[in-house]
Amino acid sequence: MIVVNLDVMMAKRKISSNELAEIIEITPANLSILKTGKAKAIRFSTLEKLCSALKCQPGDILEFVDDGKPVDDEE
């Protein structure tokens, strides 16, 4: 399972959702979907913008946690 730690990085960088959404040029609603882990995918271009704005690495935002379940490619 992929865990999204975007809210943690935002808190560390002291940046609001609205400010970050404006910087990376996405809607606050789409940023919220990313923050809550409800997104099914993320574009590399969006991830690149997030990393640039937050001055971090992709692994600071996304984390793999083995939940013991087999991966279902159909989802």
All heavy atoms as a GROMACS GRO file, in nm:
protein
  573
    1MET      N    1   0.085  -0.117   0.000
    1MET     CA    2   0.000   0.000   0.000
    1MET      C    3   0.090   0.124   0.000
    1MET      O    4   0.192   0.126   0.066
    1MET     CB    5  -0.091  -0.007   0.123
    1MET     CG    6  -0.148   0.122   0.170
    1MET     SD    7  -0.277   0.100   0.294
    1MET     CE    8  -0.182   0.105   0.442
    2ILE      N    9   0.051   0.225  -0.075
    2ILE     CA   10   0.125   0.350  -0.080
    2ILE      C   11   0.058   0.449   0.016
    2ILE      O   12  -0.061   0.476   0.006
    2ILE     CB   13   0.129   0.409  -0.222
    2ILE    CG1   14   0.193   0.312  -0.320
    2ILE    CG2   15   0.201   0.544  -0.223
    2ILE    CD1   16   0.339   0.282  -0.295
    3VAL      N   17   0.138   0.502   0.107
    3VAL     CA   18   0.090   0.602   0.202
    3VAL      C   19   0.140   0.738   0.156
    3VAL      O   20   0.257   0.754   0.121
    3VAL     CB   21   0.143   0.571   0.345
    3VAL    CG1   22   0.100   0.680   0.442
    3VAL    CG2   23   0.094   0.435   0.391
    4VAL      N   24   0.051   0.836   0.155
    4VAL     CA   25   0.086   0.972   0.114
    4VAL      C   26   0.112   1.055   0.239
    4VAL      O   27   0.024   1.072   0.322
    4VAL     CB   28  -0.027   1.034   0.028
    4VAL    CG1   29   0.010   1.175  -0.014
    4VAL    CG2   30  -0.057   0.947  -0.092
    5ASN      N   31   0.235   1.106   0.250
    5ASN     CA   32   0.275   1.188   0.365
    5ASN      C   33   0.284   1.336   0.328
    5ASN      O   34   0.364   1.410   0.384
    5ASN     CB   35   0.411   1.139   0.417
    5ASN     CG   36   0.403   1.000   0.473
    5ASN    OD1   37   0.312   0.967   0.548
    5ASN    ND2   38   0.496   0.915   0.434
    6LEU      N   39   0.200   1.378   0.235
    6LEU     CA   40   0.202   1.516   0.188
    6LEU      C   41   0.172   1.614   0.301
    6LEU      O   42   0.237   1.718   0.313
    6LEU     CB   43   0.104   1.533   0.072
    6LEU     CG   44   0.100   1.668   0.004
    6LEU    CD1   45   0.238   1.711  -0.044
    6LEU    CD2   46   0.003   1.665  -0.113
    7ASP      N   47   0.075   1.581   0.384
    7ASP     CA   48   0.040   1.671   0.495
    7ASP      C   49   0.157   1.688   0.592
    7ASP      O   50   0.178   1.798   0.645
    7ASP     CB   51  -0.085   1.622   0.568
    7ASP     CG   52  -0.076   1.479   0.615
    7ASP    OD1   53   0.011   1.404   0.568
    7ASP    OD2   54  -0.158   1.440   0.700
    8VAL      N   55   0.236   1.583   0.611
    8VAL     CA   56   0.353   1.592   0.700
    8VAL      C   57   0.455   1.688   0.641
    8VAL      O   58   0.508   1.775   0.712
    8VAL     CB   59   0.416   1.451   0.720
    8VAL    CG1   60   0.545   1.461   0.798
    8VAL    CG2   61   0.317   1.358   0.788
    9MET      N   62   0.484   1.674   0.511
    9MET     CA   63   0.581   1.763   0.447
    9MET      C   64   0.532   1.907   0.446
    9MET      O   65   0.610   2.000   0.465
    9MET     CB   66   0.611   1.716   0.304
    9MET     CG   67   0.700   1.594   0.296
    9MET     SD   68   0.855   1.609   0.390
    9MET     CE   69   0.928   1.753   0.316
   10MET      N   70   0.403   1.925   0.425
   10MET     CA   71   0.348   2.061   0.426
   10MET      C   72   0.363   2.124   0.563
   10MET      O   73   0.397   2.242   0.575
   10MET     CB   74   0.201   2.058   0.382
   10MET     CG   75   0.183   2.027   0.236
   10MET     SD   76   0.009   2.007   0.190
   10MET     CE   77  -0.056   2.169   0.232
   11ALA      N   78   0.339   2.047   0.667
   11ALA     CA   79   0.354   2.099   0.804
   11ALA      C   80   0.500   2.133   0.832
   11ALA      O   81   0.529   2.238   0.892
   11ALA     CB   82   0.304   1.996   0.905
   12LYS      N   83   0.592   2.047   0.788
   12LYS     CA   84   0.735   2.074   0.808
   12LYS      C   85   0.778   2.202   0.738
   12LYS      O   86   0.865   2.274   0.787
   12LYS     CB   87   0.820   1.958   0.757
   12LYS     CG   88   0.817   1.836   0.845
   12LYS     CD   89   0.907   1.727   0.789
   12LYS     CE   90   0.906   1.605   0.879
   12LYS     NZ   91   0.992   1.497   0.826
   13ARG      N   92   0.721   2.228   0.621
   13ARG     CA   93   0.757   2.346   0.541
   13ARG      C   94   0.669   2.467   0.573
   13ARG      O   95   0.687   2.573   0.515
   13ARG     CB   96   0.750   2.314   0.392
   13ARG     CG   97   0.839   2.200   0.348
   13ARG     CD   98   0.986   2.231   0.369
   13ARG     NE   99   1.070   2.129   0.307
   13ARG     CZ  100   1.141   2.040   0.376
   13ARG    NH1  101   1.138   2.040   0.507
   13ARG    NH2  102   1.216   1.952   0.311
   14LYS      N  103   0.572   2.446   0.663
   14LYS     CA  104   0.481   2.554   0.704
   14LYS      C  105   0.414   2.622   0.583
   14LYS      O  106   0.418   2.743   0.567
   14LYS     CB  107   0.554   2.657   0.790
   14LYS     CG  108   0.606   2.600   0.920
   14LYS     CD  109   0.679   2.706   1.001
   14LYS     CE  110   0.716   2.659   1.138
   14LYS     NZ  111   0.820   2.562   1.146
   15ILE      N  112   0.351   2.538   0.501
   15ILE     CA  113   0.283   2.589   0.382
   15ILE      C  114   0.137   2.540   0.384
   15ILE      O  115   0.110   2.426   0.420
   15ILE     CB  116   0.356   2.543   0.253
   15ILE    CG1  117   0.297   2.612   0.130
   15ILE    CG2  118   0.356   2.393   0.238
   15ILE    CD1  119   0.381   2.595   0.005
   16SER      N  120   0.047   2.629   0.348
   16SER     CA  121  -0.095   2.595   0.349
   16SER      C  122  -0.134   2.523   0.220
   16SER      O  123  -0.063   2.529   0.119
   16SER     CB  124  -0.180   2.721   0.362
   16SER     OG  125  -0.174   2.797   0.242
   17SER      N  126  -0.248   2.456   0.225
   17SER     CA  127  -0.299   2.385   0.108
   17SER      C  128  -0.324   2.482  -0.007
   17SER      O  129  -0.287   2.454  -0.122
   17SER     CB  130  -0.428   2.311   0.141
   17SER     OG  131  -0.404   2.206   0.229
   18ASN      N  132  -0.385   2.594   0.022
   18ASN     CA  133  -0.415   2.691  -0.085
   18ASN      C  134  -0.288   2.745  -0.147
   18ASN      O  135  -0.279   2.761  -0.269
   18ASN     CB  136  -0.502   2.805  -0.032
   18ASN     CG  137  -0.644   2.761  -0.008
   18ASN    OD1  138  -0.692   2.664  -0.065
   18ASN    ND2  139  -0.714   2.833   0.079
   19GLU      N  140  -0.189   2.775  -0.065
   19GLU     CA  141  -0.062   2.827  -0.116
   19GLU      C  142   0.009   2.723  -0.203
   19GLU      O  143   0.056   2.754  -0.313
   19GLU     CB  144   0.028   2.868   0.002
   19GLU     CG  145   0.157   2.934  -0.039
   19GLU     CD  146   0.242   2.975   0.080
   19GLU    OE1  147   0.200   2.954   0.196
   19GLU    OE2  148   0.352   3.027   0.056
   20LEU      N  149   0.014   2.598  -0.157
   20LEU     CA  150   0.080   2.493  -0.234
   20LEU      C  151   0.005   2.466  -0.364
   20LEU      O  152   0.067   2.451  -0.470
   20LEU     CB  153   0.090   2.365  -0.151
   20LEU     CG  154   0.163   2.248  -0.218
   20LEU    CD1  155   0.306   2.286  -0.256
   20LEU    CD2  156   0.162   2.126  -0.127
   21ALA      N  157  -0.127   2.462  -0.358
   21ALA     CA  158  -0.208   2.438  -0.479
   21ALA      C  159  -0.178   2.546  -0.583
   21ALA      O  160  -0.164   2.515  -0.702
   21ALA     CB  161  -0.355   2.436  -0.444
   22GLU      N  162  -0.167   2.669  -0.539
   22GLU     CA  163  -0.138   2.779  -0.631
   22GLU      C  164   0.002   2.764  -0.692
   22GLU      O  165   0.020   2.780  -0.812
   22GLU     CB  166  -0.149   2.913  -0.557
   22GLU     CG  167  -0.136   3.032  -0.649
   22GLU     CD  168  -0.161   3.164  -0.576
   22GLU    OE1  169  -0.250   3.168  -0.490
   22GLU    OE2  170  -0.089   3.260  -0.608
   23ILE      N  171   0.099   2.729  -0.609
   23ILE     CA  172   0.237   2.714  -0.657
   23ILE      C  173   0.249   2.604  -0.761
   23ILE      O  174   0.316   2.620  -0.863
   23ILE     CB  175   0.333   2.686  -0.539
   23ILE    CG1  176   0.346   2.810  -0.450
   23ILE    CG2  177   0.470   2.642  -0.588
   23ILE    CD1  178   0.416   2.785  -0.318
   24ILE      N  179   0.184   2.489  -0.735
   24ILE     CA  180   0.199   2.375  -0.827
   24ILE      C  181   0.090   2.372  -0.934
   24ILE      O  182   0.085   2.281  -1.015
   24ILE     CB  183   0.206   2.241  -0.752
   24ILE    CG1  184   0.075   2.207  -0.682
   24ILE    CG2  185   0.323   2.240  -0.655
   24ILE    CD1  186   0.069   2.066  -0.629
   25GLU      N  187   0.005   2.473  -0.932
   25GLU     CA  188  -0.097   2.493  -1.036
   25GLU      C  189  -0.196   2.378  -1.048
   25GLU      O  190  -0.223   2.326  -1.156
   25GLU     CB  191  -0.029   2.519  -1.172
   25GLU     CG  192   0.059   2.642  -1.169
   25GLU     CD  193   0.138   2.662  -1.297
   25GLU    OE1  194   0.178   2.562  -1.361
   25GLU    OE2  195   0.161   2.779  -1.330
   26ILE      N  196  -0.252   2.338  -0.932
   26ILE     CA  197  -0.366   2.246  -0.932
   26ILE      C  198  -0.473   2.305  -0.841
   26ILE      O  199  -0.445   2.396  -0.762
   26ILE     CB  200  -0.330   2.102  -0.887
   26ILE    CG1  201  -0.287   2.097  -0.740
   26ILE    CG2  202  -0.224   2.041  -0.977
   26ILE    CD1  203  -0.272   1.954  -0.687
   27THR      N  204  -0.592   2.254  -0.850
   27THR     CA  205  -0.700   2.307  -0.768
   27THR      C  206  -0.682   2.260  -0.623
   27THR      O  207  -0.627   2.151  -0.599
   27THR     CB  208  -0.838   2.259  -0.818
   27THR    OG1  209  -0.846   2.117  -0.802
   27THR    CG2  210  -0.860   2.298  -0.963
   28PRO      N  211  -0.728   2.339  -0.528
   28PRO     CA  212  -0.724   2.295  -0.388
   28PRO      C  213  -0.797   2.162  -0.368
   28PRO      O  214  -0.755   2.080  -0.286
   28PRO     CB  215  -0.794   2.409  -0.312
   28PRO     CG  216  -0.769   2.529  -0.397
   28PRO     CD  217  -0.775   2.478  -0.539
   29ALA      N  218  -0.903   2.138  -0.444
   29ALA     CA  219  -0.978   2.012  -0.432
   29ALA      C  220  -0.890   1.894  -0.475
   29ALA      O  221  -0.890   1.790  -0.408
   29ALA     CB  222  -1.105   2.017  -0.517
   30ASN      N  223  -0.816   1.909  -0.584
   30ASN     CA  224  -0.728   1.801  -0.629
   30ASN      C  225  -0.613   1.780  -0.531
   30ASN      O  226  -0.571   1.666  -0.508
   30ASN     CB  227  -0.677   1.827  -0.770
   30ASN     CG  228  -0.780   1.797  -0.875
   30ASN    OD1  229  -0.875   1.725  -0.850
   30ASN    ND2  230  -0.763   1.853  -0.993
   31LEU      N  231  -0.562   1.887  -0.473
   31LEU     CA  232  -0.456   1.874  -0.373
   31LEU      C  233  -0.510   1.799  -0.251
   31LEU      O  234  -0.442   1.714  -0.194
   31LEU     CB  235  -0.402   2.010  -0.332
   31LEU     CG  236  -0.289   2.007  -0.230
   31LEU    CD1  237  -0.168   1.931  -0.284
   31LEU    CD2  238  -0.249   2.148  -0.190
   32SER      N  239  -0.633   1.827  -0.214
   32SER     CA  240  -0.696   1.757  -0.101
   32SER      C  241  -0.707   1.608  -0.128
   32SER      O  242  -0.683   1.526  -0.039
   32SER     CB  243  -0.835   1.816  -0.074
   32SER     OG  244  -0.899   1.746   0.029
   33ILE      N  245  -0.741   1.571  -0.251
   33ILE     CA  246  -0.750   1.430  -0.288
   33ILE      C  247  -0.613   1.363  -0.273
   33ILE      O  248  -0.603   1.252  -0.223
   33ILE     CB  249  -0.805   1.415  -0.432
   33ILE    CG1  250  -0.952   1.454  -0.434
   33ILE    CG2  251  -0.785   1.274  -0.485
   33ILE    CD1  252  -1.011   1.469  -0.573
   34LEU      N  253  -0.508   1.434  -0.313
   34LEU     CA  254  -0.372   1.381  -0.296
   34LEU      C  255  -0.337   1.367  -0.149
   34LEU      O  256  -0.285   1.265  -0.105
   34LEU     CB  257  -0.270   1.472  -0.364
   34LEU     CG  258  -0.265   1.470  -0.516
   34LEU    CD1  259  -0.170   1.578  -0.566
   34LEU    CD2  260  -0.222   1.334  -0.566
   35LYS      N  261  -0.366   1.470  -0.071
   35LYS     CA  262  -0.331   1.472   0.072
   35LYS      C  263  -0.398   1.360   0.149
   35LYS      O  264  -0.338   1.302   0.239
   35LYS     CB  265  -0.371   1.606   0.136
   35LYS     CG  266  -0.273   1.716   0.114
   35LYS     CD  267  -0.320   1.846   0.175
   35LYS     CE  268  -0.360   1.833   0.319
   35LYS     NZ  269  -0.401   1.957   0.382
   36THR      N  270  -0.520   1.330   0.115
   36THR     CA  271  -0.595   1.229   0.190
   36THR      C  272  -0.567   1.087   0.142
   36THR      O  273  -0.620   0.991   0.198
   36THR     CB  274  -0.746   1.256   0.181
   36THR    OG1  275  -0.785   1.255   0.044
   36THR    CG2  276  -0.783   1.388   0.246
   37GLY      N  277  -0.486   1.074   0.037
   37GLY     CA  278  -0.452   0.942  -0.014
   37GLY      C  279  -0.563   0.879  -0.097
   37GLY      O  280  -0.561   0.759  -0.124
   38LYS      N  281  -0.661   0.959  -0.140
   38LYS     CA  282  -0.773   0.906  -0.217
   38LYS      C  283  -0.744   0.902  -0.367
   38LYS      O  284  -0.822   0.846  -0.443
   38LYS     CB  285  -0.898   0.990  -0.192
   38LYS     CG  286  -0.950   0.975  -0.050
   38LYS     CD  287  -1.074   1.057  -0.026
   38LYS     CE  288  -1.119   1.039   0.119
   38LYS     NZ  289  -1.232   1.124   0.151
   39ALA      N  290  -0.630   0.959  -0.408
   39ALA     CA  291  -0.594   0.958  -0.550
   39ALA      C  292  -0.552   0.818  -0.592
   39ALA      O  293  -0.486   0.747  -0.518
   39ALA     CB  294  -0.482   1.057  -0.576
   40LYS      N  295  -0.593   0.778  -0.711
   40LYS     CA  296  -0.555   0.647  -0.764
   40LYS      C  297  -0.419   0.654  -0.832
   40LYS      O  298  -0.353   0.553  -0.851
   40LYS     CB  299  -0.660   0.600  -0.865
   40LYS     CG  300  -0.796   0.580  -0.805
   40LYS     CD  301  -0.827   0.435  -0.797
   40LYS     CE  302  -0.967   0.417  -0.743
   40LYS     NZ  303  -0.979   0.302  -0.662
   41ALA      N  304  -0.378   0.774  -0.873
   41ALA     CA  305  -0.251   0.792  -0.943
   41ALA      C  306  -0.205   0.936  -0.925
   41ALA      O  307  -0.282   1.023  -0.884
   41ALA     CB  308  -0.269   0.762  -1.091
   42ILE      N  309  -0.077   0.958  -0.955
   42ILE     CA  310  -0.022   1.093  -0.955
   42ILE      C  311   0.069   1.105  -1.076
   42ILE      O  312   0.147   1.012  -1.106
   42ILE     CB  313   0.051   1.127  -0.824
   42ILE    CG1  314   0.101   1.272  -0.825
   42ILE    CG2  315   0.164   1.030  -0.798
   42ILE    CD1  316   0.153   1.321  -0.692
   43ARG      N  317   0.059   1.214  -1.146
   43ARG     CA  318   0.146   1.237  -1.262
   43ARG      C  319   0.285   1.271  -1.212
   43ARG      O  320   0.302   1.338  -1.110
   43ARG     CB  321   0.094   1.353  -1.346
   43ARG     CG  322  -0.036   1.321  -1.414
   43ARG     CD  323  -0.083   1.438  -1.494
   43ARG     NE  324  -0.213   1.405  -1.551
   43ARG     CZ  325  -0.267   1.469  -1.651
   43ARG    NH1  326  -0.206   1.572  -1.705
   43ARG    NH2  327  -0.384   1.431  -1.696
   44PHE      N  328   0.385   1.225  -1.288
   44PHE     CA  329   0.522   1.259  -1.252
   44PHE      C  330   0.542   1.410  -1.253
   44PHE      O  331   0.616   1.464  -1.170
   44PHE     CB  332   0.622   1.192  -1.346
   44PHE     CG  333   0.647   1.048  -1.312
   44PHE    CD1  334   0.638   0.952  -1.411
   44PHE    CD2  335   0.682   1.007  -1.184
   44PHE    CE1  336   0.661   0.818  -1.382
   44PHE    CE2  337   0.704   0.874  -1.155
   44PHE     CZ  338   0.695   0.779  -1.254
   45SER      N  339   0.476   1.480  -1.343
   45SER     CA  340   0.491   1.626  -1.349
   45SER      C  341   0.437   1.691  -1.221
   45SER      O  342   0.496   1.787  -1.171
   45SER     CB  343   0.421   1.683  -1.472
   45SER     OG  344   0.283   1.652  -1.472
   46THR      N  345   0.328   1.638  -1.167
   46THR     CA  346   0.274   1.690  -1.041
   46THR      C  347   0.367   1.657  -0.926
   46THR      O  348   0.395   1.741  -0.840
   46THR     CB  349   0.133   1.632  -1.015
   46THR    OG1  350   0.049   1.664  -1.124
   46THR    CG2  351   0.074   1.687  -0.886
   47LEU      N  352   0.420   1.535  -0.923
   47LEU     CA  353   0.513   1.495  -0.819
   47LEU      C  354   0.639   1.581  -0.823
   47LEU      O  355   0.690   1.625  -0.720
   47LEU     CB  356   0.548   1.347  -0.834
   47LEU     CG  357   0.638   1.286  -0.727
   47LEU    CD1  358   0.578   1.301  -0.588
   47LEU    CD2  359   0.663   1.139  -0.759
   48GLU      N  360   0.685   1.610  -0.945
   48GLU     CA  361   0.803   1.696  -0.961
   48GLU      C  362   0.776   1.836  -0.906
   48GLU      O  363   0.859   1.893  -0.835
   48GLU     CB  364   0.839   1.704  -1.109
   48GLU     CG  365   0.966   1.780  -1.137
   48GLU     CD  366   1.002   1.781  -1.286
   48GLU    OE1  367   0.943   1.704  -1.364
   48GLU    OE2  368   1.090   1.860  -1.321
   49LYS      N  369   0.659   1.891  -0.935
   49LYS     CA  370   0.623   2.024  -0.884
   49LYS      C  371   0.612   2.023  -0.732
   49LYS      O  372   0.654   2.118  -0.665
   49LYS     CB  373   0.491   2.071  -0.946
   49LYS     CG  374   0.503   2.109  -1.092
   49LYS     CD  375   0.367   2.149  -1.147
   49LYS     CE  376   0.372   2.181  -1.293
   49LYS     NZ  377   0.240   2.220  -1.347
   50LEU      N  378   0.553   1.917  -0.677
   50LEU     CA  379   0.542   1.905  -0.531
   50LEU      C  380   0.681   1.904  -0.467
   50LEU      O  381   0.707   1.975  -0.370
   50LEU     CB  382   0.466   1.779  -0.492
   50LEU     CG  383   0.315   1.782  -0.507
   50LEU    CD1  384   0.257   1.642  -0.492
   50LEU    CD2  385   0.254   1.876  -0.405
   51CYS      N  386   0.770   1.821  -0.523
   51CYS     CA  387   0.905   1.810  -0.468
   51CYS      C  388   0.980   1.942  -0.478
   51CYS      O  389   1.053   1.981  -0.387
   51CYS     CB  390   0.983   1.699  -0.537
   51CYS     SG  391   0.923   1.535  -0.496
   52SER      N  392   0.962   2.011  -0.589
   52SER     CA  393   1.027   2.141  -0.607
   52SER      C  394   0.975   2.243  -0.506
   52SER      O  395   1.052   2.313  -0.441
   52SER     CB  396   1.004   2.191  -0.750
   52SER     OG  397   1.061   2.318  -0.768
   53ALA      N  398   0.843   2.250  -0.492
   53ALA     CA  399   0.782   2.348  -0.401
   53ALA      C  400   0.816   2.319  -0.255
   53ALA      O  401   0.836   2.411  -0.175
   53ALA     CB  402   0.631   2.350  -0.421
   54LEU      N  403   0.821   2.190  -0.220
   54LEU     CA  404   0.845   2.151  -0.081
   54LEU      C  405   0.993   2.123  -0.052
   54LEU      O  406   1.028   2.090   0.060
   54LEU     CB  407   0.761   2.028  -0.046
   54LEU     CG  408   0.610   2.049  -0.051
   54LEU    CD1  409   0.537   1.916  -0.037
   54LEU    CD2  410   0.565   2.148   0.055
   55LYS      N  411   1.076   2.132  -0.157
   55LYS     CA  412   1.220   2.107  -0.144
   55LYS      C  413   1.245   1.972  -0.075
   55LYS      O  414   1.304   1.964   0.032
   55LYS     CB  415   1.289   2.220  -0.069
   55LYS     CG  416   1.283   2.352  -0.144
   55LYS     CD  417   1.347   2.464  -0.066
   55LYS     CE  418   1.346   2.597  -0.137
   55LYS     NZ  419   1.235   2.633  -0.218
   56CYS      N  420   1.190   1.867  -0.140
   56CYS     CA  421   1.202   1.733  -0.083
   56CYS      C  422   1.218   1.631  -0.195
   56CYS      O  423   1.218   1.666  -0.312
   56CYS     CB  424   1.079   1.701   0.002
   56CYS     SG  425   0.925   1.686  -0.092
   57GLN      N  426   1.229   1.506  -0.158
   57GLN     CA  427   1.240   1.395  -0.252
   57GLN      C  428   1.104   1.322  -0.259
   57GLN      O  429   1.025   1.330  -0.164
   57GLN     CB  430   1.348   1.296  -0.204
   57GLN     CG  431   1.488   1.354  -0.206
   57GLN     CD  432   1.533   1.386  -0.347
   57GLN    OE1  433   1.520   1.305  -0.438
   57GLN    NE2  434   1.586   1.506  -0.366
   58PRO      N  435   1.078   1.251  -0.370
   58PRO     CA  436   0.951   1.178  -0.380
   58PRO      C  437   0.926   1.085  -0.261
   58PRO      O  438   0.812   1.072  -0.215
   58PRO     CB  439   0.966   1.098  -0.511
   58PRO     CG  440   1.059   1.181  -0.593
   58PRO     CD  441   1.157   1.240  -0.494
   59GLY      N  442   1.031   1.024  -0.209
   59GLY     CA  443   1.017   0.934  -0.095
   59GLY      C  444   0.977   1.004   0.033
   59GLY      O  445   0.935   0.939   0.129
   60ASP      N  446   0.990   1.136   0.037
   60ASP     CA  447   0.943   1.212   0.153
   60ASP      C  448   0.792   1.226   0.151
   60ASP      O  449   0.728   1.248   0.254
   60ASP     CB  450   1.007   1.351   0.156
   60ASP     CG  451   1.156   1.348   0.173
   60ASP    OD1  452   1.207   1.259   0.245
   60ASP    OD2  453   1.224   1.434   0.114
   61ILE      N  454   0.734   1.214   0.032
   61ILE     CA  455   0.589   1.231   0.013
   61ILE      C  456   0.517   1.097   0.004
   61ILE      O  457   0.409   1.080   0.059
   61ILE     CB  458   0.561   1.315  -0.114
   61ILE    CG1  459   0.621   1.454  -0.100
   61ILE    CG2  460   0.412   1.323  -0.143
   61ILE    CD1  461   0.616   1.537  -0.226
   62LEU      N  462   0.578   1.001  -0.066
   62LEU     CA  463   0.516   0.870  -0.089
   62LEU      C  464   0.595   0.762  -0.017
   62LEU      O  465   0.718   0.760  -0.024
   62LEU     CB  466   0.511   0.839  -0.238
   62LEU     CG  467   0.439   0.940  -0.326
   62LEU    CD1  468   0.454   0.903  -0.473
   62LEU    CD2  469   0.292   0.951  -0.288
   63GLU      N  470   0.524   0.674   0.050
   63GLU     CA  471   0.588   0.567   0.127
   63GLU      C  472   0.516   0.435   0.100
   63GLU      O  473   0.394   0.429   0.102
   63GLU     CB  474   0.579   0.601   0.276
   63GLU     CG  475   0.632   0.498   0.368
   63GLU     CD  476   0.609   0.534   0.514
   63GLU    OE1  477   0.547   0.638   0.544
   63GLU    OE2  478   0.653   0.455   0.599
   64PHE      N  479   0.593   0.330   0.075
   64PHE     CA  480   0.536   0.197   0.057
   64PHE      C  481   0.530   0.128   0.192
   64PHE      O  482   0.629   0.119   0.263
   64PHE     CB  483   0.619   0.113  -0.041
   64PHE     CG  484   0.573  -0.030  -0.048
   64PHE    CD1  485   0.455  -0.064  -0.111
   64PHE    CD2  486   0.646  -0.130   0.012
   64PHE    CE1  487   0.412  -0.196  -0.116
   64PHE    CE2  488   0.605  -0.263   0.008
   64PHE     CZ  489   0.487  -0.295  -0.056
   65VAL      N  490   0.411   0.077   0.226
   65VAL     CA  491   0.392   0.002   0.349
   65VAL      C  492   0.335  -0.134   0.309
   65VAL      O  493   0.229  -0.142   0.248
   65VAL     CB  494   0.295   0.074   0.447
   65VAL    CG1  495   0.270  -0.010   0.569
   65VAL    CG2  496   0.349   0.211   0.484
   66ASP      N  497   0.407  -0.239   0.343
   66ASP     CA  498   0.363  -0.375   0.309
   66ASP      C  499   0.251  -0.417   0.404
   66ASP      O  500   0.273  -0.434   0.523
   66ASP     CB  501   0.480  -0.472   0.318
   66ASP     CG  502   0.447  -0.609   0.262
   66ASP    OD1  503   0.330  -0.632   0.223
   66ASP    OD2  504   0.539  -0.692   0.255
   67ASP      N  505   0.131  -0.430   0.349
   67ASP     CA  506   0.016  -0.470   0.432
   67ASP      C  507  -0.009  -0.620   0.423
   67ASP      O  508  -0.107  -0.671   0.477
   67ASP     CB  509  -0.109  -0.392   0.393
   67ASP     CG  510  -0.151  -0.411   0.248
   67ASP    OD1  511  -0.086  -0.489   0.177
   67ASP    OD2  512  -0.249  -0.347   0.207
   68GLY      N  513   0.080  -0.693   0.353
   68GLY     CA  514   0.068  -0.837   0.345
   68GLY      C  515  -0.031  -0.886   0.241
   68GLY      O  516  -0.043  -1.005   0.217
   69LYS      N  517  -0.104  -0.795   0.177
   69LYS     CA  518  -0.202  -0.834   0.076
   69LYS      C  519  -0.135  -0.839  -0.060
   69LYS      O  520  -0.050  -0.756  -0.092
   69LYS     CB  521  -0.316  -0.732   0.070
   69LYS     CG  522  -0.399  -0.725   0.196
   69LYS     CD  523  -0.508  -0.622   0.180
   69LYS     CE  524  -0.587  -0.606   0.309
   69LYS     NZ  525  -0.685  -0.495   0.296
   70PRO      N  526  -0.173  -0.935  -0.145
   70PRO     CA  527  -0.119  -0.937  -0.280
   70PRO      C  528  -0.171  -0.817  -0.360
   70PRO      O  529  -0.282  -0.769  -0.338
   70PRO     CB  530  -0.170  -1.068  -0.340
   70PRO     CG  531  -0.285  -1.108  -0.254
   70PRO     CD  532  -0.263  -1.045  -0.119
   71VAL      N  533  -0.089  -0.765  -0.449
   71VAL     CA  534  -0.128  -0.651  -0.531
   71VAL      C  535  -0.223  -0.698  -0.639
   71VAL      O  536  -0.198  -0.795  -0.710
   71VAL     CB  537  -0.003  -0.586  -0.594
   71VAL    CG1  538  -0.044  -0.471  -0.687
   71VAL    CG2  539   0.092  -0.536  -0.487
   72ASP      N  540  -0.335  -0.627  -0.652
   72ASP     CA  541  -0.436  -0.658  -0.754
   72ASP      C  542  -0.421  -0.557  -0.866
   72ASP      O  543  -0.452  -0.440  -0.850
   72ASP     CB  544  -0.576  -0.651  -0.694
   72ASP     CG  545  -0.686  -0.688  -0.793
   72ASP    OD1  546  -0.654  -0.727  -0.906
   72ASP    OD2  547  -0.803  -0.679  -0.756
   73ASP      N  548  -0.374  -0.602  -0.982
   73ASP     CA  549  -0.351  -0.512  -1.095
   73ASP      C  550  -0.480  -0.463  -1.160
   73ASP      O  551  -0.477  -0.375  -1.243
   73ASP     CB  552  -0.265  -0.582  -1.201
   73ASP     CG  553  -0.123  -0.604  -1.153
   73ASP    OD1  554  -0.079  -0.529  -1.064
   73ASP    OD2  555  -0.056  -0.694  -1.207
   74GLU      N  556  -0.594  -0.518  -1.123
   74GLU     CA  557  -0.720  -0.483  -1.185
   74GLU      C  558  -0.780  -0.355  -1.126
   74GLU      O  559  -0.871  -0.299  -1.181
   74GLU     CB  560  -0.821  -0.597  -1.172
   74GLU     CG  561  -0.778  -0.723  -1.245
   74GLU     CD  562  -0.765  -0.702  -1.396
   74GLU    OE1  563  -0.855  -0.639  -1.455
   74GLU    OE2  564  -0.665  -0.747  -1.453
   75GLU      N  565  -0.732  -0.310  -1.011
   75GLU     CA  566  -0.792  -0.193  -0.947
   75GLU      C  567  -0.750  -0.066  -1.012
   75GLU      O  568  -0.651  -0.041  -1.062
   75GLU     CB  569  -0.753  -0.189  -0.798
   75GLU     CG  570  -0.826  -0.293  -0.721
   75GLU     CD  571  -0.801  -0.279  -0.572
   75GLU    OE1  572  -0.771  -0.166  -0.526
   75GLU    OE2  573  -0.811  -0.378  -0.503
   0.00000   0.00000   0.00000
